[in-house]
Amino acid sequence: MSIDDLRNRQYAFLGAGIIAGVFAERLIRVGVPAQQIIASDADAAKAAALAARLGIRAAQSNPEAAAAGDVVFVAVPPNAVLPVLDEVRAALRPGAWIVSLAAVIQTGWMQERLDPAAKIARVIPNTPSLVGAGMNPHCLGRSVPAGDLPFVDALLAVFGDTIRLDESLMEAATALTAVGPTYFYPVLEALRDAAVQAGLPRPVAERAAAATASGAARLIAETGRAPEDLKQMIGTRTLAEPEAKALFSAAYQTALEKLAAARMKLAPSGGQGGA
């Protein structure tokens, strides 16, 4: 499937918050006309502000937005996903894709609120998707035809990389990729500030820190070599590695525990299994 096929679709966002803005702006950057994108939000001013910023359309209600979309992104908080699906079910186009960007809400729960044949993708979004460098793991609902998989792959490729997972692994991936930028930004901030203190101009230090992190990540991705091997290529290492590993492991585990707690809290009756 080509990018031209994606550019010919209509896109709706139910929710006009940060991640909706990231995904909508990325679609526009790759050539989807802004007028083929519509957004709604419980806060009408938020939808209007996003529309004004990106040149997309603002809907007055969720059903109005849903009715306009070949691809309907559900970009509301997890506790609002199922109520919003109830609200828009009758308005959805036949054959429309439902792409949930919410954490912990399982495809089976969504399938129960929609037509049994509804095509559902659950995506773990992350903010680098704005520049096409996201890592957005996903899983699929039970009614997705095999012939539609190329569409899913092409759509998610617009935002960066993706991995198709069993749904039982989605929380493990969410704690890594969706929360992941928050692990790295304080490190980049600290390195930038230390370099500025040593005399580098702030823009230079910020650019250098970002490029160093990006290059290190790319080296892993393109060589397939493990981080513990690649670090041996550098003679001077001053980081207290055990402490750093413990810090990041604890941050990841805390994120995982919060996701599990949220899933248990939001699970419909009888729907507490899975991830």
Backbone bond lengths (Angstrom), bond angles and torsions (degrees), N, CA, C in turn:
res aa  C-N    CA-C-N  psi(-1)  N-CA   C-N-CA  omega(-1)  CA-C   N-CA-C  phi
1 M - - - 1.462 - - 1.526 109.41 -
2 S 1.329 117.44 134.99 1.453 121.96 -175.99 1.525 110.78 -94.26
3 I 1.336 114.47 165.96 1.461 119.61 176.88 1.513 110.52 -63.37
4 D 1.340 117.50 -27.94 1.468 119.75 178.24 1.516 111.20 -63.25
5 D 1.348 117.06 -34.70 1.466 119.91 177.16 1.524 110.69 -62.90
6 L 1.328 116.13 -38.99 1.462 119.75 179.12 1.522 111.16 -69.57
7 R 1.333 116.16 -34.98 1.463 120.04 -178.26 1.525 112.39 -68.98
8 N 1.305 117.21 -17.43 1.461 120.81 -178.74 1.531 113.35 -91.40
9 R 1.308 116.77 0.93 1.469 120.87 -179.33 1.527 110.36 -91.59
10 Q 1.324 114.15 161.37 1.461 122.22 173.18 1.530 107.95 -103.68
11 Y 1.325 116.61 136.23 1.462 121.82 -174.62 1.528 110.46 -121.82
12 A 1.320 115.26 135.14 1.460 121.20 177.70 1.525 109.17 -123.06
13 F 1.306 115.59 141.01 1.460 121.97 175.20 1.522 108.40 -119.08
14 L 1.320 115.96 119.01 1.452 121.86 173.37 1.518 106.30 -93.72
15 G 1.301 116.47 101.08 1.453 122.69 -169.35 1.518 108.64 112.01
16 A 1.317 116.56 134.39 1.469 121.03 -175.05 1.522 111.44 -126.88
17 G 1.333 115.36 36.23 1.453 120.09 -179.72 1.518 112.98 -85.47
18 I 1.322 115.91 -157.30 1.462 121.22 -172.84 1.514 111.87 -61.42
19 I 1.331 118.09 -50.39 1.461 118.83 -173.69 1.520 110.95 -71.45
20 A 1.325 118.39 -31.64 1.467 120.44 173.68 1.517 109.49 -62.17
21 G 1.325 116.70 -42.26 1.460 120.32 178.06 1.514 111.95 -62.64
22 V 1.332 116.79 -41.11 1.471 120.91 178.53 1.528 110.58 -60.54
23 F 1.325 116.69 -49.03 1.464 119.99 -176.28 1.526 111.82 -70.74
24 A 1.317 117.39 -40.75 1.462 119.91 178.90 1.528 110.79 -64.30
25 E 1.317 117.01 -43.67 1.461 119.50 180.00 1.526 111.23 -64.48
26 R 1.325 116.75 -37.12 1.465 119.19 178.57 1.527 110.87 -65.61
27 L 1.323 117.30 -40.78 1.461 119.86 177.56 1.529 110.60 -58.73
28 I 1.315 116.06 -41.81 1.459 119.96 178.96 1.523 110.59 -65.70
29 R 1.324 117.00 -39.29 1.469 120.74 -179.05 1.530 112.51 -62.78
30 V 1.324 117.39 -27.98 1.466 119.89 -179.89 1.525 111.97 -96.48
31 G 1.314 116.49 8.39 1.448 118.54 170.04 1.509 117.87 109.04
32 V 1.328 118.32 3.10 1.462 119.31 174.37 1.530 107.78 -72.75
33 P 1.324 118.82 123.14 1.471 119.68 178.98 1.526 111.22 -58.32
34 A 1.319 115.56 135.82 1.461 119.89 -176.87 1.523 111.94 -57.87
35 Q 1.317 117.47 -32.10 1.461 120.23 -178.14 1.523 112.96 -73.40
36 Q 1.342 117.12 -6.71 1.459 120.65 174.31 1.526 111.84 -92.85
37 I 1.319 115.85 9.58 1.460 121.48 179.82 1.522 108.51 -122.70
38 I 1.313 116.31 132.79 1.462 122.04 179.24 1.523 108.28 -131.52
39 A 1.322 116.38 147.05 1.468 120.71 -179.43 1.517 110.24 -136.12
40 S 1.314 114.77 147.08 1.460 121.81 174.01 1.518 108.45 -129.27
41 D 1.313 115.88 163.50 1.463 120.19 177.49 1.520 108.66 -160.84
42 A 1.327 115.59 149.70 1.467 119.38 175.90 1.522 110.28 -58.52
43 D 1.325 116.11 -30.51 1.460 122.44 173.31 1.524 107.33 -96.73
44 A 1.321 117.17 99.82 1.464 120.83 -175.06 1.524 112.06 -57.58
45 A 1.326 116.94 -31.09 1.461 120.12 -179.86 1.523 111.10 -65.73
46 K 1.324 116.54 -32.41 1.458 120.46 179.29 1.530 110.44 -67.86
47 A 1.327 117.07 -43.76 1.467 120.55 177.16 1.522 110.52 -63.66
48 A 1.323 116.62 -41.01 1.458 120.43 179.27 1.528 111.08 -63.90
49 A 1.333 116.55 -39.14 1.463 120.21 -179.99 1.520 111.04 -66.64
50 L 1.341 117.02 -41.66 1.460 119.88 177.81 1.525 110.37 -64.71
51 A 1.320 116.59 -40.95 1.460 120.64 178.82 1.522 110.66 -62.28
52 A 1.313 116.68 -42.36 1.465 120.10 179.87 1.518 111.76 -66.07
53 R 1.316 116.63 -37.69 1.476 120.27 -178.06 1.517 112.04 -70.93
54 L 1.343 117.47 -39.45 1.462 120.40 -173.04 1.532 113.54 -105.23
55 G 1.313 117.33 -11.26 1.457 119.62 -177.54 1.514 114.12 81.07
56 I 1.333 116.97 14.75 1.460 121.18 177.67 1.531 108.59 -86.00
57 R 1.320 115.99 -179.89 1.459 120.71 179.39 1.531 110.26 -94.91
58 A 1.294 116.32 148.33 1.464 122.06 175.53 1.520 108.58 -109.12
59 A 1.321 116.52 128.39 1.460 121.77 177.15 1.517 109.48 -92.26
60 Q 1.310 115.26 155.04 1.454 120.46 178.66 1.524 112.64 -86.14
61 S 1.341 116.52 -12.77 1.459 119.79 -178.99 1.521 109.20 -155.23
62 N 1.319 115.89 162.25 1.464 119.88 176.19 1.525 112.52 -62.98
63 P 1.342 119.82 -44.10 1.458 118.71 177.76 1.529 113.23 -60.10
64 E 1.326 117.19 -36.93 1.469 119.61 177.68 1.530 110.43 -62.05
65 A 1.316 117.00 -44.21 1.459 120.22 179.17 1.524 110.87 -65.89
66 A 1.336 116.39 -46.75 1.463 120.16 -177.25 1.524 111.64 -60.26
67 A 1.315 116.74 -38.37 1.463 120.63 -178.31 1.514 112.39 -65.26
68 A 1.324 117.01 -19.74 1.464 121.07 -176.29 1.517 113.19 -93.29
69 G 1.332 118.84 -4.42 1.453 120.72 -169.52 1.513 115.46 -107.15
70 D 1.337 115.79 130.57 1.465 119.70 164.52 1.525 109.56 -76.24
71 V 1.319 115.11 -30.97 1.464 123.00 174.82 1.520 106.75 -123.98
72 V 1.318 116.35 120.76 1.460 121.28 -177.17 1.525 108.42 -112.54
73 F 1.324 115.89 109.32 1.456 121.28 177.30 1.530 109.02 -85.27
74 V 1.316 116.36 124.17 1.461 121.35 176.52 1.522 106.60 -94.69
75 A 1.327 114.94 101.55 1.466 121.31 -171.68 1.516 110.80 -118.55
76 V 1.313 115.30 43.82 1.459 121.57 178.19 1.531 108.84 -106.46
77 P 1.335 118.77 166.36 1.463 120.21 176.28 1.526 110.68 -59.22
78 P 1.327 117.22 153.79 1.466 119.91 -177.14 1.523 114.55 -51.58
79 N 1.325 117.39 -39.82 1.469 118.99 -176.94 1.523 113.18 -71.05
80 A 1.327 117.26 -9.99 1.470 120.92 179.62 1.517 112.85 -101.42
81 V 1.333 118.52 -9.07 1.462 120.36 -172.82 1.520 112.28 -60.78
82 L 1.317 118.27 -54.27 1.461 120.47 -175.66 1.528 112.30 -65.58
83 P 1.332 119.67 -43.63 1.470 118.69 174.15 1.522 113.29 -59.08
84 V 1.325 117.59 -38.89 1.469 120.25 179.29 1.524 110.47 -66.61
85 L 1.329 117.74 -39.92 1.464 119.68 177.38 1.526 111.10 -63.46
86 D 1.315 116.90 -39.49 1.465 119.92 174.65 1.532 110.54 -58.16
87 E 1.311 115.06 -40.46 1.463 121.30 -176.06 1.528 112.21 -67.79
88 V 1.333 117.02 -35.78 1.468 119.69 -171.82 1.523 113.96 -103.14
89 R 1.296 117.80 -5.02 1.472 120.02 -173.21 1.520 112.81 -49.14
90 A 1.309 117.47 -49.27 1.464 120.66 -175.29 1.522 112.43 -71.23
91 A 1.329 116.81 -17.88 1.473 120.04 -176.56 1.522 113.10 -90.88
92 L 1.317 118.50 -14.13 1.458 121.34 -173.43 1.531 111.57 -65.50
93 R 1.315 115.25 143.13 1.453 120.61 175.75 1.527 109.91 -69.73
94 P 1.328 117.96 146.05 1.471 119.30 172.42 1.522 110.18 -58.94
95 G 1.327 116.44 131.03 1.455 120.73 178.84 1.508 115.42 80.52
96 A 1.328 117.99 3.39 1.469 120.43 179.63 1.525 111.06 -64.80
97 W 1.321 115.40 146.38 1.458 121.47 173.36 1.527 109.18 -86.88
98 I 1.321 116.52 136.50 1.454 122.58 172.03 1.522 106.74 -108.20
99 V 1.317 116.04 115.65 1.468 121.08 -178.22 1.520 108.04 -115.70
100 S 1.322 116.24 104.49 1.462 120.86 -179.37 1.526 109.81 -84.41
101 L 1.325 115.62 131.68 1.456 121.99 176.11 1.528 111.35 -107.67
102 A 1.316 116.22 15.11 1.471 121.44 -175.42 1.521 110.92 -95.99
103 A 1.308 115.60 143.33 1.460 121.41 175.96 1.523 110.27 -71.73
104 V 1.317 115.57 152.21 1.472 129.88 167.12 1.533 115.74 66.50
105 I 1.312 119.83 -17.09 1.467 120.68 -177.75 1.521 108.92 -79.93
106 Q 1.309 116.96 115.30 1.454 122.07 -171.39 1.529 112.61 -79.35
107 T 1.331 114.75 153.69 1.462 119.78 -179.00 1.527 111.22 -62.02
108 G 1.327 117.61 -36.46 1.458 120.00 179.65 1.517 112.01 -62.76
109 W 1.329 117.12 -38.61 1.459 120.15 177.45 1.522 110.26 -63.15
110 M 1.333 115.69 -41.69 1.464 119.65 -179.92 1.526 111.05 -68.52
111 Q 1.334 116.05 -39.79 1.462 120.24 -178.49 1.529 110.42 -59.57
112 E 1.321 116.74 -35.87 1.463 120.78 -179.29 1.526 112.31 -66.94
113 R 1.332 117.28 -23.16 1.461 120.72 -179.47 1.529 111.85 -90.39
114 L 1.328 117.68 -9.33 1.453 122.08 -173.78 1.519 110.55 -121.61
115 D 1.318 115.70 -179.36 1.457 121.16 173.62 1.524 108.93 -58.50
116 P 1.343 118.74 139.84 1.467 119.88 -179.93 1.519 113.88 -56.76
117 A 1.332 116.94 -24.21 1.466 120.58 -179.63 1.524 112.68 -92.89
118 A 1.320 117.82 4.84 1.462 120.43 -177.60 1.521 111.29 -59.85
119 K 1.324 115.61 138.81 1.463 121.77 179.44 1.527 108.63 -92.11
120 I 1.325 115.84 114.58 1.462 121.71 -173.82 1.520 110.16 -121.99
121 A 1.313 115.49 133.60 1.468 122.32 169.80 1.522 107.54 -123.84
122 R 1.301 115.78 133.81 1.467 121.42 175.18 1.518 107.24 -107.88
123 V 1.323 116.38 118.91 1.460 122.40 -173.24 1.520 109.40 -118.16
124 I 1.317 116.11 138.02 1.459 121.79 173.48 1.528 106.55 -95.80
125 P 1.325 118.28 103.16 1.468 118.86 -174.95 1.521 112.17 -85.85
126 N 1.326 115.46 152.99 1.460 117.49 166.56 1.520 110.95 -138.41
127 T 1.316 115.58 155.95 1.462 121.75 -167.31 1.520 114.92 -64.51
128 P 1.348 122.04 -28.69 1.465 118.59 175.78 1.531 114.20 -61.52
129 S 1.321 117.11 -6.33 1.462 120.83 174.02 1.521 111.71 -58.32
130 L 1.321 117.59 -24.58 1.460 121.57 179.38 1.521 111.78 -56.82
131 V 1.337 116.63 -34.64 1.465 120.75 -179.40 1.523 111.36 -108.06
132 G 1.330 116.41 19.42 1.457 119.96 178.17 1.505 113.92 72.34
133 A 1.338 117.08 19.96 1.462 121.92 -178.21 1.522 111.47 -119.15
134 G 1.319 116.37 24.01 1.455 119.44 179.87 1.516 112.07 -75.66
135 M 1.307 115.44 161.89 1.461 122.89 166.55 1.511 105.16 -121.04
136 N 1.340 115.73 106.93 1.459 121.91 -171.13 1.523 110.56 -122.24
137 P 1.330 118.23 78.30 1.466 120.45 177.73 1.532 110.50 -58.13
138 H 1.338 116.04 154.12 1.454 118.75 -178.18 1.519 110.87 -149.33
139 C 1.319 115.50 161.89 1.451 122.76 168.58 1.523 107.41 -136.01
140 L 1.315 116.52 167.74 1.457 121.07 -172.92 1.519 111.35 -121.27
141 G 1.322 115.14 150.36 1.445 120.53 173.69 1.519 111.15 -71.55
142 R 1.308 115.89 171.07 1.458 120.70 -172.45 1.520 114.04 -74.67
143 S 1.340 118.55 -11.84 1.463 120.69 -174.26 1.523 113.49 -108.06
144 V 1.326 117.62 19.96 1.461 120.36 179.27 1.524 109.46 -85.44
145 P 1.338 118.47 118.43 1.464 120.23 178.72 1.523 110.65 -67.57
146 A 1.322 116.20 146.27 1.466 120.63 179.18 1.521 110.94 -57.71
147 G 1.327 116.62 -31.88 1.462 119.85 -178.64 1.510 113.98 -68.93
148 D 1.344 117.09 -13.08 1.465 120.89 179.43 1.528 112.98 -93.35
149 L 1.318 117.13 -4.15 1.467 119.19 -178.03 1.528 112.81 -61.63
150 P 1.341 119.57 -37.76 1.471 118.28 177.07 1.526 113.07 -58.92
151 F 1.334 116.39 -33.07 1.461 118.55 177.64 1.521 111.07 -65.96
152 V 1.335 116.68 -45.49 1.467 120.17 178.73 1.522 110.31 -58.24
153 D 1.313 116.32 -46.39 1.463 120.50 -178.51 1.525 111.19 -62.38
154 A 1.334 116.74 -43.37 1.459 120.31 -179.06 1.522 111.65 -66.62
155 L 1.326 116.14 -41.28 1.462 119.31 179.54 1.514 111.51 -63.02
156 L 1.319 117.20 -48.19 1.459 119.57 -176.95 1.525 112.11 -71.56
157 A 1.332 117.40 -24.55 1.467 120.08 176.96 1.527 111.37 -64.85
158 V 1.325 117.19 -24.44 1.464 120.93 176.91 1.528 110.40 -59.47
159 F 1.326 116.10 -32.62 1.461 121.08 -173.39 1.528 113.07 -97.06
160 G 1.311 117.53 -6.02 1.462 120.73 -179.97 1.508 111.27 134.26
161 D 1.313 116.12 -136.55 1.456 122.06 -177.88 1.530 109.49 -96.00
162 T 1.327 115.58 160.46 1.465 120.52 176.43 1.513 109.14 -152.08
163 I 1.310 115.42 158.97 1.466 122.80 174.79 1.524 106.33 -134.04
164 R 1.328 116.84 132.41 1.462 120.33 176.31 1.520 108.33 -88.18
165 L 1.337 116.61 121.50 1.455 122.26 -173.01 1.520 111.70 -118.72
166 D 1.308 115.44 157.54 1.449 120.43 163.27 1.528 106.86 -66.61
167 E 1.319 116.45 142.00 1.457 119.51 -174.39 1.531 112.54 -61.63
168 S 1.314 117.94 -24.63 1.461 120.52 179.33 1.527 112.59 -64.34
169 L 1.331 117.16 -15.77 1.465 121.47 -178.30 1.527 112.99 -101.22
170 M 1.318 116.83 2.13 1.461 118.68 -172.13 1.528 113.66 -66.80
171 E 1.315 118.07 -36.29 1.463 118.23 178.76 1.519 111.44 -69.16
172 A 1.331 116.85 -37.86 1.469 119.67 176.99 1.517 110.50 -60.99
173 A 1.341 116.65 -37.44 1.460 120.41 178.06 1.519 111.27 -73.67
174 T 1.324 117.43 -38.20 1.462 120.76 -179.46 1.520 111.29 -60.81
175 A 1.324 117.08 -44.06 1.467 120.86 179.75 1.518 111.52 -63.71
176 L 1.341 116.36 -25.77 1.462 120.48 -179.85 1.520 112.14 -87.14
177 T 1.342 117.59 -50.50 1.465 119.77 -169.42 1.522 113.77 -94.73
178 A 1.318 118.25 -45.63 1.461 119.70 -177.80 1.519 111.47 -70.05
179 V 1.333 115.81 -42.91 1.467 120.55 178.69 1.529 110.29 -81.98
180 G 1.323 116.30 -19.58 1.462 122.92 -171.57 1.517 117.12 -48.34
181 P 1.330 119.87 -45.63 1.471 117.88 -179.94 1.518 113.52 -56.07
182 T 1.331 117.41 -30.13 1.469 119.12 179.51 1.519 111.68 -69.26
183 Y 1.325 118.18 -19.38 1.459 120.40 175.44 1.532 110.65 -76.03
184 F 1.327 115.78 -34.50 1.459 120.08 -172.21 1.526 114.00 -90.82
185 Y 1.321 117.93 -33.63 1.461 118.97 -175.68 1.532 113.53 -60.92
186 P 1.345 120.00 -41.28 1.470 117.71 176.14 1.526 113.02 -62.05
187 V 1.336 117.20 -33.13 1.466 120.51 177.20 1.521 109.94 -65.00
188 L 1.325 116.47 -46.33 1.467 120.08 179.80 1.526 110.86 -65.15
189 E 1.322 115.69 -37.66 1.464 119.76 177.51 1.531 110.69 -62.59
190 A 1.324 116.50 -44.31 1.461 120.54 -179.08 1.530 111.15 -65.11
191 L 1.335 117.18 -42.68 1.464 120.29 179.96 1.529 110.97 -66.17
192 R 1.334 115.58 -40.98 1.472 119.21 176.85 1.523 110.67 -59.56
193 D 1.334 116.05 -49.34 1.458 119.06 -176.03 1.522 111.95 -65.33
194 A 1.341 116.74 -36.75 1.467 119.16 178.16 1.518 110.86 -65.70
195 A 1.339 116.58 -39.36 1.460 120.22 179.83 1.527 111.08 -68.92
196 V 1.324 116.67 -36.47 1.463 120.40 176.16 1.526 109.86 -64.24
197 Q 1.319 116.39 -41.80 1.462 120.53 177.68 1.519 111.54 -60.96
198 A 1.334 115.88 -30.99 1.469 120.61 179.25 1.519 112.73 -83.64
199 G 1.347 117.29 -5.08 1.454 119.64 173.87 1.515 116.75 121.83
200 L 1.328 118.96 -9.91 1.462 119.40 179.21 1.530 109.99 -72.49
201 P 1.326 118.01 139.75 1.468 119.22 173.00 1.527 109.82 -60.63
202 R 1.326 116.17 144.84 1.465 120.33 -175.27 1.533 112.64 -56.21
203 P 1.341 120.11 -46.27 1.472 118.20 179.68 1.527 112.49 -61.27
204 V 1.337 116.64 -36.50 1.460 120.63 179.02 1.532 109.97 -67.29
205 A 1.320 116.26 -45.73 1.463 120.45 -178.81 1.525 111.14 -63.35
206 E 1.336 116.12 -41.30 1.461 119.58 -179.12 1.524 110.88 -65.98
207 R 1.320 115.99 -43.81 1.461 120.08 179.06 1.522 111.05 -64.32
208 A 1.317 116.43 -42.37 1.464 120.10 -178.06 1.534 111.26 -66.90
209 A 1.321 116.78 -40.91 1.463 119.72 179.24 1.526 110.73 -63.78
210 A 1.335 116.20 -44.67 1.463 120.13 179.95 1.524 111.34 -63.29
211 A 1.336 116.48 -43.70 1.457 120.04 -178.87 1.524 111.46 -66.85
212 T 1.320 117.15 -35.55 1.460 120.77 178.65 1.521 110.80 -65.50
213 A 1.339 116.34 -44.13 1.462 120.09 178.43 1.527 110.98 -65.33
214 S 1.324 115.83 -43.46 1.464 120.21 179.75 1.524 110.84 -62.75
215 G 1.327 116.33 -42.53 1.459 120.11 -179.73 1.517 112.50 -66.17
216 A 1.333 116.40 -40.15 1.461 119.76 178.91 1.526 110.75 -63.21
217 A 1.340 116.01 -42.02 1.461 119.89 178.42 1.529 110.89 -65.73
218 R 1.314 116.11 -40.82 1.467 120.02 -179.69 1.519 111.19 -65.46
219 L 1.315 116.69 -34.65 1.459 120.38 179.30 1.530 110.66 -62.52
220 I 1.317 116.38 -40.10 1.470 120.31 175.98 1.525 110.33 -65.09
221 A 1.334 115.48 -48.82 1.460 120.29 -174.35 1.532 111.85 -63.72
222 E 1.316 117.41 -38.98 1.465 120.04 -172.18 1.526 113.37 -91.34
223 T 1.326 117.98 -22.34 1.463 118.93 177.89 1.517 112.51 -97.77
224 G 1.337 116.66 -21.11 1.455 119.53 -176.52 1.513 113.17 73.84
225 R 1.311 116.60 9.31 1.462 120.37 179.75 1.528 110.34 -87.96
226 A 1.323 115.86 147.97 1.457 121.36 -176.30 1.526 110.86 -76.14
227 P 1.341 116.94 150.34 1.466 119.76 178.19 1.521 112.81 -55.26
228 E 1.336 117.07 -38.79 1.468 118.97 -178.04 1.516 112.36 -66.24
229 D 1.332 117.22 -22.82 1.469 120.35 175.11 1.524 111.12 -83.13
230 L 1.324 116.45 -42.94 1.462 120.43 -175.30 1.527 112.23 -66.37
231 K 1.316 117.06 -30.51 1.468 117.77 -178.93 1.523 111.75 -66.34
232 Q 1.340 116.19 -19.80 1.460 119.30 178.80 1.518 112.41 -70.54
233 M 1.333 117.53 -13.50 1.456 121.40 179.09 1.527 112.17 -74.59
234 I 1.336 117.06 -11.18 1.464 121.06 -175.60 1.520 108.66 -112.58
235 G 1.322 116.05 123.24 1.459 120.43 -173.62 1.507 114.47 -72.30
236 T 1.325 116.72 -34.13 1.462 120.52 -177.85 1.518 109.72 -103.34
237 R 1.334 115.48 119.07 1.462 120.28 176.83 1.523 107.87 -133.00
238 T 1.336 115.26 122.58 1.469 119.84 -173.95 1.523 113.24 -118.30
239 L 1.316 117.26 -1.52 1.457 120.48 -179.09 1.527 110.67 -75.52
240 A 1.324 116.42 137.87 1.469 121.15 173.66 1.528 107.31 -76.92
241 E 1.320 116.22 88.35 1.459 121.14 -169.45 1.527 114.19 -62.79
242 P 1.318 120.31 -43.36 1.476 118.15 179.39 1.524 112.53 -58.07
243 E 1.337 116.42 -42.08 1.460 119.90 179.55 1.528 110.91 -66.49
244 A 1.329 116.82 -41.21 1.465 120.23 179.72 1.525 110.39 -64.66
245 K 1.323 117.32 -43.57 1.464 120.32 179.03 1.523 111.27 -62.13
246 A 1.313 116.57 -42.34 1.463 120.14 179.57 1.527 110.87 -64.03
247 L 1.330 117.08 -39.99 1.457 121.61 -179.05 1.527 111.13 -62.71
248 F 1.331 116.03 -48.12 1.466 119.48 -176.77 1.530 111.40 -73.42
249 S 1.316 116.90 -35.23 1.467 119.14 176.46 1.516 110.90 -62.52
250 A 1.330 116.36 -40.81 1.463 120.45 179.41 1.524 110.74 -66.66
251 A 1.333 117.22 -38.94 1.462 120.63 179.21 1.520 110.31 -64.03
252 Y 1.324 116.29 -43.51 1.460 120.29 178.52 1.524 110.72 -62.90
253 Q 1.317 117.66 -46.35 1.457 121.34 -177.97 1.524 111.37 -62.68
254 T 1.334 116.54 -38.44 1.458 120.23 177.84 1.520 110.81 -63.79
255 A 1.330 116.57 -42.35 1.463 120.38 177.73 1.526 110.42 -61.51
256 L 1.327 116.63 -42.99 1.461 121.23 -179.54 1.528 111.07 -62.30
257 E 1.318 116.42 -42.07 1.460 120.65 179.88 1.528 111.19 -65.52
258 K 1.335 117.09 -39.15 1.465 120.20 178.58 1.523 111.09 -65.57
259 L 1.322 117.33 -38.81 1.456 121.05 178.27 1.528 110.82 -64.35
260 A 1.324 116.69 -44.53 1.460 120.29 179.61 1.524 110.79 -62.49
261 A 1.318 116.72 -40.82 1.467 120.21 179.11 1.519 110.75 -64.83
262 A 1.339 116.71 -39.94 1.464 120.06 179.02 1.520 110.83 -65.65
263 R 1.332 117.43 -39.96 1.466 120.30 178.98 1.524 110.75 -61.82
264 M 1.325 116.59 -46.10 1.459 120.36 -178.99 1.528 110.94 -62.48
265 K 1.316 116.50 -37.20 1.463 121.03 -178.96 1.516 111.31 -69.00
266 L 1.345 117.41 -37.43 1.454 121.26 -172.63 1.517 114.23 -95.08
267 A 1.334 117.09 -7.93 1.464 120.02 -176.28 1.523 111.30 -62.17
268 P 1.347 116.09 132.80 1.464 118.59 172.18 1.521 109.41 -63.01
269 S 1.291 118.02 164.55 1.450 121.79 179.41 1.514 109.78 -56.84
270 G 1.334 115.13 125.92 1.468 120.33 179.37 1.512 113.60 81.71
271 G 1.341 117.64 5.44 1.463 118.87 -175.81 1.499 114.05 -116.48
272 Q 1.319 118.22 33.07 1.463 120.89 -172.13 1.515 113.93 -86.85
273 G 1.322 118.09 -9.15 1.458 118.82 -179.21 1.502 112.28 -76.55
274 G 1.311 116.43 173.27 1.458 121.66 175.03 1.504 112.04 81.20
275 A 1.363 113.62 -159.27 1.460 118.51 -176.94 1.505 110.69 -143.05
